[in-house]
């Protein structure tokens, strides 16, 4: 049997960093895989260009190309943007941008994803854990909106059917996360390589989820 998977992510590259292996696995097995990206990743960092200041002004365009290339490598042939702007890291001025995902109206944003779920009819939906992995505003919103849309797609009281729509209730919802033991090991490797200081490691939030809370 062929199953349909809808993976909801915050920015271009999150799909690869958090569950690229799973996406490639299920696409290669012949299942129908869709990635939905909430934002264009406009507030991301630029590391590998000769003129980072120039690239920053059109970073959304650059990352749109990057995600197309990444999904092609992963074997995923369907992708959609939810249409919001990157909110930046928690506490940054960009959190207040009216077009940012962090400022999105909850019901309106959930409704956008509900429409896609009803159209694509996935058996499985993925979002993030309640902390968004490491406290990024857009990752937290992916948890909130993704979870609400999973249940909302079958709720015509909250989200009335539009022309041609049909109710759809996905079978399973998974929250993509990292075990904290793996996060600690990554920090240790960075400390050993000299790419992170002890002060930086101590200042990082408790990213990921407790190992015992991860069931799949």
C-alpha positions as CSV (number, residue, x, y, z in Angstrom):
1,X,0.0,0.0,0.0
2,X,1.2,3.5,-0.8
3,X,0.9,6.0,2.1
4,X,0.9,9.8,2.0
5,X,3.1,11.9,4.3
6,X,2.9,15.6,4.8
7,X,5.9,17.0,6.7
8,X,5.4,20.6,8.0
9,X,8.6,22.6,8.6
10,X,9.6,26.1,9.6
11,X,12.3,27.2,7.1
12,X,14.1,25.9,4.0
13,X,16.7,23.4,5.3
14,X,14.8,22.3,8.4
15,X,13.3,19.4,6.4
16,X,16.8,18.1,5.7
17,X,18.3,18.8,9.1
18,X,15.5,17.3,11.1
19,X,14.2,14.4,9.1
20,X,15.9,14.3,5.7
21,X,16.7,10.6,6.1
22,X,13.0,9.8,6.8
23,X,11.8,11.8,3.8
24,X,14.3,10.1,1.5
25,X,13.4,6.7,2.9
26,X,9.7,7.0,2.3
27,X,10.1,8.7,-1.0
28,X,12.4,5.9,-2.2
29,X,9.9,3.3,-1.0
30,X,7.3,4.8,-3.3
31,X,5.2,6.7,-0.8
32,X,3.7,10.1,-1.6
33,X,5.8,12.7,0.3
34,X,5.0,16.4,0.6
35,X,7.0,19.1,2.4
36,X,5.2,22.3,3.5
37,X,7.4,25.1,4.6
38,X,5.9,27.8,6.8
39,X,8.3,30.7,5.9
40,X,10.9,31.7,3.3
41,X,13.8,31.7,5.8
42,X,14.6,35.4,5.2
43,X,16.2,35.9,8.5
44,X,18.7,33.1,8.2
45,X,22.5,33.4,8.3
46,X,24.7,33.6,5.2
47,X,27.9,31.6,5.4
48,X,29.1,30.5,2.0
49,X,28.8,33.5,-0.4
50,X,31.4,36.1,-1.4
51,X,29.0,39.0,-0.7
52,X,26.8,38.0,2.3
53,X,25.4,41.5,2.6
54,X,24.1,41.4,-1.0
55,X,22.8,37.9,-0.6
56,X,21.0,38.8,2.6
57,X,18.7,41.2,0.7
58,X,17.4,38.3,-1.4
59,X,17.9,35.4,1.0
60,X,14.3,34.2,0.5
61,X,14.9,33.8,-3.2
62,X,18.2,32.0,-2.6
63,X,16.6,29.6,-0.1
64,X,13.7,28.8,-2.4
65,X,16.2,27.5,-4.9
66,X,18.1,25.7,-2.2
67,X,15.1,23.8,-1.0
68,X,14.1,22.8,-4.5
69,X,17.6,21.3,-5.0
70,X,17.5,19.6,-1.6
71,X,14.1,18.0,-2.1
72,X,15.3,16.8,-5.6
73,X,18.2,15.0,-3.9
74,X,15.9,13.6,-1.3
75,X,13.5,12.4,-3.9
76,X,10.6,14.6,-2.8
77,X,8.6,16.0,-5.7
78,X,5.9,18.0,-4.0
79,X,6.5,21.2,-2.0
80,X,4.5,24.2,-0.9
81,X,5.2,27.4,1.1
82,X,2.6,28.4,3.6
83,X,3.3,32.0,2.8
84,X,4.8,33.6,6.0
85,X,8.0,35.5,6.7
86,X,10.8,34.2,8.8
87,X,10.4,35.5,12.4
88,X,14.1,35.3,13.3
89,X,15.4,34.0,16.6
90,X,13.5,34.6,19.8
91,X,13.9,38.2,21.1
92,X,14.9,39.7,17.8
93,X,13.2,42.7,16.3
94,X,12.0,40.6,13.4
95,X,9.6,38.8,15.8
96,X,7.3,41.8,15.5
97,X,7.1,41.9,11.8
98,X,3.4,41.8,10.9
99,X,4.1,39.3,8.1
100,X,6.1,36.9,10.3
101,X,4.9,33.5,11.2
102,X,5.2,34.4,14.9
103,X,2.6,37.2,14.4
104,X,0.3,35.1,12.2
105,X,-3.4,34.8,13.2
106,X,-3.7,31.4,14.7
107,X,-7.0,30.4,13.0
108,X,-6.0,31.9,9.7
109,X,-2.6,30.1,9.6
110,X,-4.2,26.8,10.8
111,X,-6.8,27.2,8.1
112,X,-4.1,27.5,5.4
113,X,-2.6,24.1,6.5
114,X,-6.1,22.6,6.9
115,X,-6.8,23.4,3.2
116,X,-3.6,21.6,2.2
117,X,-4.3,18.6,4.3
118,X,-7.8,18.3,2.8
119,X,-6.4,18.6,-0.7
120,X,-3.5,16.2,-0.3
121,X,-5.1,13.8,2.1
122,X,-2.0,12.6,4.0
123,X,-2.2,9.5,6.2
124,X,0.6,10.9,8.4
125,X,1.4,14.5,9.4
126,X,4.6,15.7,11.1
127,X,5.3,18.9,13.0
128,X,7.8,19.7,15.9
129,X,7.8,19.1,19.6
130,X,6.2,21.8,21.9
131,X,9.5,23.7,22.4
132,X,10.2,23.7,18.7
133,X,13.4,21.8,19.2
134,X,15.3,24.8,20.6
135,X,12.8,27.6,21.2
136,X,12.8,29.3,17.8
137,X,9.5,31.2,17.3
138,X,8.8,29.7,14.0
139,X,9.5,26.1,15.2
140,X,7.1,26.7,18.1
141,X,4.5,27.9,15.7
142,X,5.0,24.8,13.5
143,X,4.1,22.7,16.6
144,X,1.0,24.8,17.4
145,X,-0.3,25.2,13.9
146,X,0.7,21.7,12.7
147,X,-1.0,20.0,15.6
148,X,-4.1,22.2,15.3
149,X,-4.4,21.5,11.6
150,X,-4.0,17.8,12.1
151,X,-7.2,17.8,14.2
152,X,-8.9,20.7,12.4
153,X,-8.9,19.1,9.0
154,X,-11.8,16.9,10.1
155,X,-13.6,19.7,12.0
156,X,-16.1,21.4,9.8
157,X,-17.4,23.4,12.7
158,X,-14.2,25.3,13.1
159,X,-13.1,25.1,9.5
160,X,-16.1,24.9,7.2
161,X,-15.7,23.2,3.9
162,X,-14.9,25.3,0.9
163,X,-16.1,24.5,-2.7
164,X,-14.9,21.1,-3.7
165,X,-13.3,20.3,-0.4
166,X,-13.9,17.0,1.5
167,X,-13.2,16.3,5.2
168,X,-10.0,14.4,5.8
169,X,-8.7,13.0,9.1
170,X,-5.1,12.0,9.0
171,X,-4.3,8.8,10.9
172,X,-1.1,9.8,12.7
173,X,0.7,12.9,14.0
174,X,4.4,12.7,14.8
175,X,6.5,15.5,16.4
176,X,10.0,15.6,14.9
177,X,12.6,16.1,17.7
178,X,16.1,15.3,18.8
179,X,16.9,13.2,21.8
180,X,18.8,15.3,24.4
181,X,21.5,12.7,24.6
182,X,22.3,13.4,20.9
183,X,22.2,17.1,21.4
184,X,24.7,16.8,24.3
185,X,26.9,14.6,22.1
186,X,26.8,17.2,19.3
187,X,27.9,19.9,21.8
188,X,30.7,17.7,23.0
189,X,31.9,17.2,19.4
190,X,31.8,21.0,18.8
191,X,33.8,21.6,22.0
192,X,36.4,19.1,21.0
193,X,36.6,20.6,17.5
194,X,36.9,24.1,19.0
195,X,33.8,25.4,17.1
196,X,32.0,26.1,20.4
197,X,33.2,27.5,23.7
198,X,32.1,26.2,27.1
199,X,30.3,29.5,27.7
200,X,28.3,29.2,24.5
201,X,27.4,25.6,25.4
202,X,26.2,26.6,28.8
203,X,24.1,29.4,27.4
204,X,22.2,27.2,24.9
205,X,18.7,26.2,25.9
206,X,17.9,22.6,26.7
207,X,17.3,21.6,23.1
208,X,15.5,18.5,22.0
209,X,13.3,16.1,24.0
210,X,14.0,13.8,26.9
211,X,15.2,10.4,25.5
212,X,12.5,8.6,27.5
213,X,9.7,10.7,25.9
214,X,10.7,9.6,22.3
215,X,8.7,6.5,21.3
216,X,9.2,6.3,17.5
